[in-house]
Amino acid sequence: MFEGLIEFIESSIFSLVNQINEREADALVQVRKVITVLLQFGEKNPGMTRVMVGDALVFENDRLLTRMNQFFDRIESQLRQSLRAAAEAAGSSTPTVDANAKASVLTAFAVGRLQRYARSGFKRSPTEHLDVALGLLTA
């Protein structure tokens, strides 16, 4: 059952991520939209949020938790690609380092927002003050 849910999460999110990357030329806009889509998906699908953050997988096969971890690794990789392009466009002398650091922080932020949403009994929205937070994190 969880395999199917994880498959649904992956296909839903990554099809949207691919659309964002095809339609948006601005790398920072891509990053903001990817994080927004991820958090909005969790907000609209509380049960999926529990799977995404691993709560629903605690007593399941470790392979499922590994798969969700790989999902977030893929998100981070996607962010890293966009952020590297943004760092290069901004004239950074260390675009790869800058992109790696920001992608890591943004992924941790997204996971943290989803965990907070689940822990609050789905009362604290993961998209709460999102524009301001993303402005701070992508500046």
KANORHU-V15057 format. One line per field, one symbol per residue. phi: phi as a letter, one per 20 degrees, with the letter a starting at -180 (. if undefined). psi: psi as a letter, one per 30 degrees, with the letter a starting at -180 (. if undefined). A space follows every 50 residues. Layout:
phi = ???
psi = ???
//
This chain:
phi = .fgfffgfgfffffffffffffedeffffgffffffffffgffecgffff fgengfdgdefggfffffffgffffffffgfffffffffenfecfffgff ffffffffgffffffffffemmeeffeglfgffffffdf
psi = eeeeeeeeeeeeefeeeeeeeefkekeeeeeeeeeeeeeeeeefieeeee eeffefgegakfeeeeeeeeefeeeeeeeeeeeeeeeeefgkfieeeeee eeeeeeeeeeeeeeeeeeegghejkfgkheeeeeeefg.
//
